[in-house]
Amino acid sequence: MHKLNKFQITALVFLSFLIIGLGVYANSFNNEFFWDDDDSIVNNSYIKSFKYLPNYFSENLIAGTGQTTNYWRPVLLISFAFDYQLFNLNPAGFHVHNTVLHIISACLAFLLLYKLTKKSFILSFLPSLFFLIHPLQTEAITYVAGRADPLSTVFSLSTLILYLCLREKKSIKYLLFSLLAFLLGLMTKEQVILLPLLVALIELFIFFSKKNWKQSLKYLTPFFLISIIYFILRITILNFNDILAGPEYLDSYSSSLGVRLLTFTWVINKYFSLLFAPFNLHMAYEVDPVTSLFSWPVLIFLTLMALIIFVSLKVWKNSTKLGSLVAFGFLWFFIILLPRTNIIKINRPMYEHWLYLPMLGFFLALTALTILLLKKVKKEAYKKIIHYILIAVIIIFSIYLSYLTINRNKDWKNPITFYEKNLNYTPESFIQRNNLGMAYAEKNRHEEAIKEYQRAIAISDTYPQVHYNLGNSLVALNKINEAKKEYFKAIEISPAFVLPYQNLFSIYLKNDQKKETLSLLEKLQENTNQSTYNSIAWKIFLHFKDYKSAINSLETLNKIYPNNLELNNLLLQLKLEASSVNKVN
């Protein structure tokens, strides 16, 4: 029988991943946009034209909606802009792109593990397959705004593969390409800042020797240096909203490092259970803080960690290759989850998509450990039976994961389906109450929308968008005075939030209320940047026939965007109109 070469094996794996990946995610292609898709894509003016490309690198992810977030992800914005040029706002194209990126990530995972395991097909194929089909991945794939995970993983795995090429072939071009992939990853998702630790892990397990430690340091230094520079930039120049303050959560969790670490033990236990039994999946888990060192989550976590450390050390000591892969996989898993401990409070306690890349390390460790245990069986007859049982278990587990993924895709079909299901698990999630209200409003079910917004406000009145959305539904029901109160409340919570200003301007201009309009315009000027202010101000001045002020606003914009042909033509047209009016007068 003809033995397949490396190229043929790789081609067959890639083809199988393509077929399996498309088969598992095909029923998600007609799903709608919702949740963060609205801010990242639907309402984001920046992705709708590449003329805003410089803004991708100097502003936050959702600056194109007039809002602020701590995410700085220019490469992610470029990918959304690319899709917009091809598909406009047809979500199918965006969903296909996400799925393709996920399949590419699985293929790169296979390539990386194939090199790391010295061409072991099983150790490369199984972890990559489980990575591809696991339903936990839907939060990163079926949800369009989750693209940061697969896209950054493409760059991260490319970085590691190129680093292996560098160490094997000693060519500087691989170092440059590896660093470039790393930089692109950093500009896609913040978590990539930890990638040098994985590079160091590869160096430690495969190439490091005491005699050549200086050589290892030489190769690792540029990766750590880039991470340090990136971190400094993100807490200074590219710090849009106090990135180190973290999101608001329960006071007992946010205010205590000890509570955050203890709570992480519950999160890890939950992650382990979801890796094997991914049932009742949903976003925005409401995690109760763990406050006692002697609580059951802590005790279970300590038991699991003791077991993992004991097994890893024992198999590493007794079996060089497979044992080291067990330790390598578990270290991969925990290194990438390191920020999720919230030692520095930057996140909520738990999201499913945080397992996107860690999952690969976990299944590598599990596969290597299983093979190692199988090798311990001495009798061939027993070994053969166990071998067939394992094949059956792998096939059943793969079908089971694929089925759950296909089923989970249905939960993401449209926002109403998604939020109604999620709220069964987290009824006190004010964010999802707000988002369900938005979904109802989109279908002109404004009475239901208002009830959801009011429930969201009752749970937590810290989110200006809820008042803005409530105002919009009140306007739709012609309750203008009530709507104005909600818009002002949104501005009170977040004075830089532009959207409620715009809706108030529409109300005032419709009634020709000049005094109120100009007063609000002054408030906007105090709380936003020149570009945003003047892009709104010139239209208001023109409404009141104040051509001089309108022209001044456009000239200011023209200085900010000197190469904008549309803006230049608009300014010229306005000057001609002003000149014509002056002649008549």
C-alpha positions as CSV (number, residue, x, y, z in Angstrom):
1,M,0.0,0.0,0.0
2,H,1.4,3.4,-1.0
3,K,2.4,5.5,2.0
4,L,1.2,9.1,1.9
5,N,3.8,11.8,2.0
6,K,3.7,14.9,4.2
7,F,2.1,17.0,1.4
8,Q,-0.6,14.5,0.7
9,I,-1.5,14.1,4.4
10,T,-1.7,17.8,4.8
11,A,-3.9,18.2,1.7
12,L,-6.3,15.5,2.9
13,V,-6.5,17.0,6.4
14,F,-7.2,20.5,4.9
15,L,-9.9,19.1,2.6
16,S,-11.5,17.1,5.4
17,F,-11.5,20.2,7.7
18,L,-13.0,22.3,4.9
19,I,-15.9,19.8,4.4
20,I,-16.5,19.3,8.1
21,G,-16.2,23.0,8.9
22,L,-18.6,24.0,6.2
23,G,-21.0,21.2,7.2
24,V,-21.0,22.1,10.8
25,Y,-21.5,25.9,10.3
26,A,-23.5,26.0,7.1
27,N,-26.8,26.5,9.0
28,S,-25.4,29.7,10.5
29,F,-24.9,31.5,7.2
30,N,-28.5,33.0,7.2
31,N,-28.3,34.2,10.7
32,E,-28.8,37.9,11.4
33,F,-26.6,40.6,12.9
34,F,-27.2,41.5,16.6
35,W,-25.6,42.5,19.9
36,D,-22.1,43.9,19.3
37,D,-22.6,43.4,15.5
38,D,-24.6,46.6,15.6
39,D,-21.8,48.7,16.9
40,S,-18.9,46.9,15.2
41,I,-20.6,46.6,11.8
42,V,-24.1,47.7,11.1
43,N,-23.9,51.3,12.6
44,N,-20.1,51.7,12.3
45,S,-19.6,54.3,9.6
46,Y,-15.8,53.7,9.6
47,I,-16.1,50.2,8.0
48,K,-18.2,51.6,5.1
49,S,-15.4,53.4,3.4
50,F,-11.6,52.9,3.4
51,K,-11.2,56.6,3.5
52,Y,-11.5,56.1,7.3
53,L,-8.5,53.7,7.3
54,P,-6.2,56.1,9.3
55,N,-9.0,56.2,12.0
56,Y,-8.8,52.5,12.4
57,F,-5.3,52.9,13.8
58,S,-5.8,56.0,16.0
59,E,-9.3,55.4,17.4
60,N,-11.2,52.7,19.2
61,L,-13.2,49.9,17.6
62,I,-16.6,51.5,17.6
63,A,-15.6,55.2,17.2
64,G,-17.4,55.0,13.9
65,T,-20.7,55.0,15.9
66,G,-19.7,57.9,18.0
67,Q,-19.0,55.7,21.0
68,T,-16.0,54.6,23.1
69,T,-14.7,51.2,24.0
70,N,-11.3,50.1,25.2
71,Y,-10.9,47.8,22.2
72,W,-8.2,48.9,19.7
73,R,-8.5,46.5,16.8
74,P,-7.6,48.1,13.4
75,V,-7.0,44.8,11.6
76,L,-10.4,43.5,12.7
77,L,-11.9,46.8,11.3
78,I,-10.1,46.2,8.1
79,S,-11.6,42.7,7.8
80,F,-15.1,44.1,8.4
81,A,-14.6,46.9,5.9
82,F,-13.4,44.3,3.3
83,D,-16.6,42.3,3.9
84,Y,-18.7,45.5,3.6
85,Q,-17.2,46.3,0.2
86,L,-18.1,42.7,-1.0
87,F,-21.4,42.1,0.7
88,N,-22.7,45.4,2.0
89,L,-24.8,44.5,5.1
90,N,-25.7,41.0,4.0
91,P,-24.8,39.0,7.0
92,A,-24.3,35.8,5.0
93,G,-21.0,37.0,3.6
94,F,-19.7,37.9,7.1
95,H,-20.7,34.5,8.5
96,V,-19.0,32.7,5.6
97,H,-15.8,34.7,6.3
98,N,-15.9,33.8,10.0
99,T,-16.3,30.1,9.2
100,V,-13.4,30.2,6.6
101,L,-11.2,31.9,9.2
102,H,-12.1,29.2,11.7
103,I,-11.3,26.4,9.2
104,I,-7.9,28.1,8.4
105,S,-7.2,28.3,12.2
106,A,-7.9,24.5,12.5
107,C,-5.6,23.8,9.5
108,L,-2.9,26.0,11.0
109,A,-3.4,24.2,14.3
110,F,-2.8,20.9,12.5
111,L,0.4,22.2,10.9
112,L,1.7,23.6,14.1
113,L,1.1,20.3,16.1
114,Y,2.4,18.2,13.2
115,K,5.7,20.1,13.5
116,L,5.7,20.1,17.3
117,T,4.9,16.4,17.6
118,K,7.5,15.3,14.9
119,K,4.8,14.3,12.4
120,S,2.4,12.4,14.7
121,F,-0.8,12.4,12.8
122,I,-3.1,11.4,15.7
123,L,-1.6,14.0,18.1
124,S,-2.0,16.7,15.4
125,F,-5.4,15.7,13.9
126,L,-7.6,15.0,16.9
127,P,-6.9,18.2,18.9
128,S,-7.4,20.2,15.7
129,L,-10.6,18.4,14.9
130,F,-12.1,18.9,18.3
131,F,-11.0,22.6,18.1
132,L,-12.9,22.8,14.8
133,I,-16.2,21.2,15.8
134,H,-16.6,22.1,19.4
135,P,-19.9,24.0,20.2
136,L,-18.1,26.4,22.6
137,Q,-16.5,27.9,19.4
138,T,-19.9,29.2,18.2
139,E,-19.5,32.3,20.4
140,A,-16.5,33.2,18.3
141,I,-17.7,32.0,14.9
142,T,-21.5,32.1,14.6
143,Y,-21.5,35.5,16.2
144,V,-20.0,37.8,13.6
145,A,-18.5,40.3,16.2
146,G,-16.6,37.3,17.7
147,R,-14.3,37.4,14.6
148,A,-11.4,38.7,16.7
149,D,-10.9,35.2,18.0
150,P,-10.5,33.2,14.8
151,L,-8.7,36.1,13.0
152,S,-6.2,36.7,15.8
153,T,-5.7,32.9,16.1
154,V,-4.8,32.8,12.4
155,F,-2.0,35.3,13.1
156,S,-1.0,33.7,16.4
157,L,-0.6,30.2,15.0
158,S,1.2,31.6,12.0
159,T,3.6,33.3,14.4
160,L,4.3,30.0,16.1
161,I,4.7,28.1,12.9
162,L,7.1,30.7,11.5
163,Y,9.0,30.7,14.7
164,L,9.5,26.9,14.4
165,C,10.8,27.5,10.8
166,L,13.2,30.1,12.2
167,R,14.6,27.8,14.8
168,E,14.9,24.9,12.3
169,K,16.3,26.8,9.4
170,K,18.1,29.7,11.1
171,S,16.9,32.2,8.5
172,I,16.2,35.8,9.5
173,K,13.3,36.1,7.0
174,Y,11.3,33.7,9.3
175,L,11.9,35.9,12.3
176,L,10.7,39.0,10.3
177,F,7.6,37.1,9.1
178,S,6.9,35.7,12.5
179,L,7.2,39.2,14.1
180,L,4.9,40.6,11.4
181,A,2.2,38.0,12.1
182,F,2.6,38.8,15.8
183,L,2.0,42.5,15.2
184,L,-1.1,41.8,13.1
185,G,-2.4,39.6,15.9
186,L,-1.9,42.3,18.4
187,M,-3.8,44.7,16.2
188,T,-6.7,42.2,16.0
189,K,-7.1,41.2,19.7
190,E,-5.5,42.3,23.0
191,Q,-5.1,38.7,24.3
192,V,-2.3,38.2,21.7
193,I,0.0,40.1,24.1
194,L,0.5,36.7,25.8
195,L,1.8,35.1,22.6
196,P,5.5,35.5,23.6
197,L,4.8,33.1,26.5
198,L,3.8,30.4,24.0
199,V,6.9,31.2,21.9
200,A,8.9,30.8,25.1
201,L,7.0,27.5,25.8
202,I,8.0,26.1,22.4
203,E,11.6,27.3,23.0
204,L,11.7,25.7,26.4
205,F,10.3,22.3,25.4
206,I,12.0,21.8,22.0
207,F,15.1,24.0,21.5
208,F,16.4,25.2,24.9
209,S,19.7,23.9,26.3
210,K,21.8,25.4,29.1
211,K,24.8,25.7,26.8
212,N,22.9,27.8,24.3
213,W,20.6,29.8,26.6
214,K,21.9,33.1,25.1
215,Q,20.7,32.0,21.6
216,S,17.2,31.3,23.0
217,L,17.2,34.7,24.7
218,K,18.2,36.3,21.4
219,Y,15.3,34.8,19.5
220,L,12.7,35.5,22.3
221,T,13.7,39.1,23.1
222,P,12.0,40.8,20.1
223,F,8.7,39.1,20.9
224,F,8.7,40.2,24.6
225,L,9.9,43.7,23.6
226,I,7.0,44.2,21.2
227,S,4.6,43.0,23.9
228,I,6.0,45.6,26.4
229,I,5.8,48.4,23.8
230,Y,2.2,47.4,22.9
231,F,1.2,47.4,26.6
232,I,2.7,50.8,27.2
233,L,0.9,52.2,24.1
234,R,-2.4,50.7,25.2
235,I,-2.3,52.3,28.7
236,T,-1.2,55.6,27.3
237,I,-1.8,56.8,23.8
238,L,-4.3,54.1,22.9
239,N,-6.1,54.1,26.2
240,F,-9.6,55.2,25.3
241,N,-11.5,54.6,28.5
242,D,-9.2,53.7,31.4
243,I,-8.5,50.2,30.2
244,L,-7.1,49.0,33.5
245,A,-10.3,49.9,35.4
246,G,-12.2,47.0,33.9
247,P,-15.9,46.7,33.5
248,E,-18.4,47.2,36.3
249,Y,-19.4,44.0,37.9
250,L,-20.6,43.0,41.4
251,D,-18.9,45.2,44.1
252,S,-17.6,42.2,46.0
253,Y,-15.9,40.9,42.9
254,S,-14.6,44.1,41.5
255,S,-13.1,45.5,44.7
256,S,-11.2,42.4,45.9
257,L,-8.3,40.7,44.2
258,G,-8.8,37.7,46.5
259,V,-12.4,37.3,45.6
260,R,-11.6,37.5,41.9
261,L,-9.0,34.7,42.2
262,L,-11.3,32.5,44.2
263,T,-14.1,33.1,41.7
264,F,-11.7,32.1,38.9
265,T,-11.7,28.6,40.5
266,W,-15.4,28.3,39.8
267,V,-14.8,29.5,36.2
268,I,-12.1,26.9,35.6
269,N,-14.3,24.1,37.0
270,K,-17.1,25.3,34.7
271,Y,-14.8,25.4,31.7
272,F,-13.6,21.8,32.3
273,S,-17.2,20.6,32.5
274,L,-18.1,22.5,29.3
275,L,-15.2,21.0,27.4
276,F,-16.7,17.5,27.9
277,A,-20.4,18.3,28.3
278,P,-21.2,21.6,26.5
279,F,-24.9,21.9,27.4
280,N,-27.0,25.0,28.2
281,L,-24.5,27.3,26.4
282,H,-25.2,31.0,26.6
283,M,-23.4,34.4,26.7
284,A,-22.9,36.7,29.7
285,Y,-22.8,34.2,32.5
286,E,-23.8,35.7,35.8
287,V,-21.1,34.3,38.1
288,D,-21.7,34.5,41.9
289,P,-18.4,35.6,43.6
290,V,-16.6,33.0,45.6
291,T,-15.6,34.4,48.9
292,S,-14.3,31.5,50.9
293,L,-11.1,29.5,50.6
294,F,-13.0,26.5,51.8
295,S,-15.8,26.6,49.3
296,W,-16.5,23.7,47.0
297,P,-15.3,25.4,43.8
298,V,-11.9,26.1,45.4
299,L,-11.5,22.6,46.8
300,I,-12.4,21.0,43.4
301,F,-10.1,23.4,41.6
302,L,-7.2,22.5,44.0
303,T,-7.8,18.8,43.6
304,L,-7.9,19.1,39.8
305,M,-4.7,21.2,39.7
306,A,-2.9,18.8,42.0
307,L,-4.0,15.9,39.8
308,I,-2.9,17.8,36.6
309,I,0.5,18.7,38.0
310,F,1.1,15.2,39.4
311,V,0.2,13.5,36.1
312,S,2.2,16.0,34.0
313,L,5.3,15.7,36.1
314,K,5.0,11.9,36.3
315,V,4.5,11.3,32.6
316,W,7.1,13.9,31.7
317,K,9.7,12.2,33.9
318,N,8.9,8.7,32.6
319,S,8.2,9.4,28.9
320,T,10.2,12.2,27.2
321,K,8.1,12.9,24.1
322,L,4.5,12.1,25.0
323,G,4.9,13.2,28.6
324,S,6.3,16.6,27.6
325,L,3.4,17.1,25.3
326,V,1.0,16.5,28.2
327,A,2.7,19.2,30.2
328,F,3.0,21.4,27.1
329,G,-0.7,21.2,26.4
330,F,-1.8,22.0,29.9
331,L,0.6,24.9,30.1
332,W,-0.7,26.2,26.8
333,F,-4.3,26.0,28.2
334,F,-3.5,27.9,31.4
335,I,-1.1,30.5,29.9
336,I,-3.8,31.8,27.5
337,L,-6.4,31.9,30.3
338,L,-4.0,33.9,32.5
339,P,-5.7,37.3,32.0
340,R,-9.1,35.7,32.8
341,T,-8.0,35.4,36.5
342,N,-8.6,39.2,36.5
343,I,-5.5,39.8,38.7
344,I,-5.6,43.1,36.8
345,K,-9.4,43.7,36.6
346,I,-10.0,43.9,32.9
347,N,-12.9,41.5,32.2
348,R,-16.1,40.1,33.4
349,P,-15.6,36.7,35.1
350,M,-16.5,34.4,32.2
351,Y,-17.3,34.0,28.5
352,E,-17.3,30.8,26.5
353,H,-15.2,32.2,23.6
354,W,-12.3,32.7,26.0
355,L,-11.7,28.9,25.5
356,Y,-11.2,29.4,21.7
357,L,-7.4,29.0,21.6
358,P,-6.8,27.4,25.1
359,M,-9.0,24.5,23.9
360,L,-6.3,23.4,21.5
361,G,-3.8,23.0,24.2
362,F,-6.2,21.1,26.4
363,F,-7.1,18.5,23.8
364,L,-3.4,18.1,22.9
365,A,-2.7,17.2,26.5
366,L,-5.7,14.9,26.7
367,T,-4.8,13.1,23.4
368,A,-1.1,12.7,24.4
369,L,-2.1,11.4,27.9
370,T,-4.6,8.9,26.3
371,I,-1.9,7.5,23.9
372,L,0.6,7.4,26.8
373,L,-1.8,5.4,29.0
374,L,-2.6,3.1,26.0
375,K,1.1,2.4,25.7
376,K,1.2,1.2,29.3
377,V,-1.1,-1.7,28.5
378,K,1.2,-4.7,28.0
379,K,-1.1,-7.4,26.7
380,E,-1.8,-7.1,22.9
381,A,-5.3,-8.5,23.2
382,Y,-6.3,-5.9,25.8
383,K,-4.5,-3.2,23.8
384,K,-6.5,-4.1,20.7
385,I,-9.8,-4.0,22.5
386,I,-9.0,-0.6,24.1
387,H,-7.9,0.6,20.7
388,Y,-11.2,-0.2,19.1
389,I,-13.1,1.3,22.1
390,L,-11.1,4.5,21.8
391,I,-11.9,4.8,18.1
392,A,-15.6,4.3,18.8
393,V,-15.4,6.9,21.6
394,I,-13.7,9.4,19.3
395,I,-16.2,8.9,16.5
396,I,-19.2,9.2,18.9
397,F,-17.6,12.3,20.7
398,S,-17.0,14.0,17.3
399,I,-20.6,13.3,16.1
400,Y,-21.9,14.5,19.4
401,L,-19.9,17.8,19.3
402,S,-20.8,18.4,15.7
403,Y,-24.5,17.8,16.4
404,L,-24.4,20.2,19.4
405,T,-22.6,22.9,17.3
406,I,-25.2,22.6,14.5
407,N,-28.0,22.9,17.1
408,R,-26.3,25.8,18.9
409,N,-26.1,27.7,15.6
410,K,-29.9,27.8,15.7
411,D,-29.8,29.8,19.0
412,W,-28.0,32.6,17.1
413,K,-30.5,32.7,14.3
414,N,-31.9,36.1,15.1
415,P,-31.7,38.5,18.1
416,I,-35.2,37.7,19.5
417,T,-34.5,33.9,19.6
418,F,-31.1,34.5,21.0
419,Y,-31.9,36.9,23.8
420,E,-35.1,35.1,24.9
421,K,-33.2,31.9,25.3
422,N,-30.3,33.6,27.1
423,L,-32.5,35.4,29.5
424,N,-33.8,32.0,30.7
425,Y,-30.4,31.5,32.2
426,T,-29.5,35.1,33.1
427,P,-32.8,37.0,33.8
428,E,-31.0,39.8,35.6
429,S,-28.7,40.6,32.7
430,F,-29.5,44.3,32.0
431,I,-27.4,44.2,28.8
432,Q,-29.5,41.4,27.3
433,R,-32.7,43.1,28.4
434,N,-31.6,46.1,26.5
435,N,-30.6,44.1,23.5
436,L,-33.9,42.2,23.5
437,G,-35.7,45.5,23.6
438,M,-33.7,46.6,20.5
439,A,-34.7,43.4,18.7
440,Y,-38.4,44.1,19.5
441,A,-38.0,47.7,18.4
442,E,-36.5,46.5,15.1
443,K,-39.8,44.6,14.5
444,N,-41.9,47.6,15.5
445,R,-42.9,45.9,18.7
446,H,-42.3,49.1,20.7
447,E,-44.5,48.4,23.7
448,E,-42.6,45.2,24.4
449,A,-39.3,47.0,23.7
450,I,-40.1,49.7,26.3
451,K,-40.9,47.1,29.0
452,E,-37.5,45.4,28.3
453,Y,-35.6,48.8,28.5
454,Q,-37.4,49.7,31.7
455,R,-36.5,46.3,33.2
456,A,-32.8,46.8,32.2
457,I,-32.8,50.2,33.9
458,A,-34.3,48.8,37.0
459,I,-31.5,46.2,37.1
460,S,-28.7,48.6,36.5
461,D,-28.9,52.2,35.5
462,T,-25.4,52.8,34.3
463,Y,-25.7,52.2,30.5
464,P,-26.6,55.3,28.5
465,Q,-27.6,53.3,25.4
466,V,-30.6,51.9,27.3
467,H,-32.0,55.4,27.8
468,Y,-31.2,56.3,24.2
469,N,-33.0,53.1,22.9
470,L,-35.9,53.8,25.2
471,G,-36.2,57.3,23.8
472,N,-36.2,55.9,20.3
473,S,-39.2,53.6,21.1
474,L,-41.0,56.5,22.8
475,V,-40.5,58.7,19.7
476,A,-41.9,55.8,17.6
477,L,-45.1,55.9,19.8
478,N,-45.1,59.8,19.4
479,K,-44.3,60.3,23.2
480,I,-41.9,63.1,22.4
481,N,-41.6,64.8,25.8
482,E,-40.9,61.4,27.5
483,A,-38.3,60.6,24.8
484,K,-36.5,63.9,25.4
485,K,-36.1,63.0,29.1
486,E,-34.5,59.7,28.2
487,Y,-32.1,61.3,25.7
488,F,-31.0,63.8,28.3
489,K,-30.5,61.0,30.8
490,A,-28.3,59.2,28.4
491,I,-26.2,62.4,28.0
492,E,-26.1,62.8,31.7
493,I,-24.6,59.3,32.1
494,S,-22.2,59.7,29.2
495,P,-21.7,63.3,28.0
496,A,-19.6,62.1,25.0
497,F,-22.3,59.8,23.7
498,V,-23.2,61.5,20.4
499,L,-26.4,59.6,19.3
500,P,-28.9,61.1,21.8
501,Y,-27.6,64.6,20.8
502,Q,-28.4,63.8,17.2
503,N,-32.0,62.7,18.0
504,L,-32.6,65.8,20.2
505,F,-31.3,68.0,17.4
506,S,-33.8,66.3,15.1
507,I,-36.7,67.0,17.5
508,Y,-35.6,70.7,18.0
509,L,-35.0,71.4,14.3
510,K,-38.3,69.9,13.4
511,N,-40.0,72.4,15.7
512,D,-37.5,75.2,14.8
513,Q,-36.3,75.6,18.4
514,K,-33.2,77.6,17.8
515,K,-32.3,78.5,21.4
516,E,-32.5,74.9,22.6
517,T,-30.6,73.6,19.6
518,L,-27.7,76.0,20.0
519,S,-27.5,75.4,23.8
520,L,-27.3,71.7,23.2
521,L,-24.7,72.2,20.4
522,E,-22.5,74.1,22.9
523,K,-22.8,71.1,25.3
524,L,-21.8,68.7,22.5
525,Q,-18.8,70.9,21.7
526,E,-17.6,70.6,25.3
527,N,-17.8,66.8,25.3
528,T,-16.6,65.6,21.9
529,N,-13.8,66.0,19.4
530,Q,-13.6,68.6,16.7
531,S,-14.4,66.2,13.9
532,T,-17.6,64.9,15.4
533,Y,-18.7,68.3,16.5
534,N,-18.2,70.0,13.2
535,S,-19.7,67.2,11.2
536,I,-23.0,67.9,13.1
537,A,-22.6,71.6,13.6
538,W,-22.4,72.7,10.0
539,K,-25.8,71.1,9.2
540,I,-27.4,72.9,12.2
541,F,-26.0,76.2,11.2
542,L,-27.1,75.8,7.7
543,H,-30.7,75.0,8.9
544,F,-30.8,78.4,10.6
545,K,-29.2,80.0,7.5
546,D,-26.0,80.9,9.4
547,Y,-23.8,80.4,6.4
548,K,-20.7,81.9,8.1
549,S,-20.7,79.4,11.0
550,A,-21.6,76.5,8.7
551,I,-18.6,77.3,6.4
552,N,-16.3,77.7,9.4
553,S,-17.3,74.2,10.6
554,L,-16.7,72.7,7.2
555,E,-13.4,74.4,6.9
556,T,-12.3,73.0,10.2
557,L,-13.4,69.5,8.9
558,N,-11.4,70.2,5.7
559,K,-8.3,70.8,7.7
560,I,-8.8,67.5,9.6
561,Y,-9.5,65.6,6.3
562,P,-7.7,67.6,3.6
563,N,-7.9,64.9,1.0
564,N,-11.6,64.3,1.3
565,L,-13.0,65.1,-2.2
566,E,-16.6,64.9,-1.1
567,L,-15.9,67.4,1.7
568,N,-14.1,69.8,-0.6
569,N,-17.0,69.8,-3.1
570,L,-19.5,70.3,-0.2
571,L,-17.5,73.3,1.1
572,L,-17.3,74.8,-2.4
573,Q,-21.1,74.3,-3.0
574,L,-21.9,76.0,0.4
575,K,-19.7,79.0,-0.4
576,L,-21.4,79.4,-3.7
577,E,-24.8,79.2,-2.0
578,A,-23.8,81.7,0.6
579,S,-22.5,84.1,-2.0
580,S,-25.8,83.8,-3.9
581,V,-27.8,84.6,-0.8
582,N,-25.6,87.6,0.0
583,K,-26.1,89.0,-3.5
584,V,-29.9,88.7,-3.2
585,N,-29.8,90.4,0.2
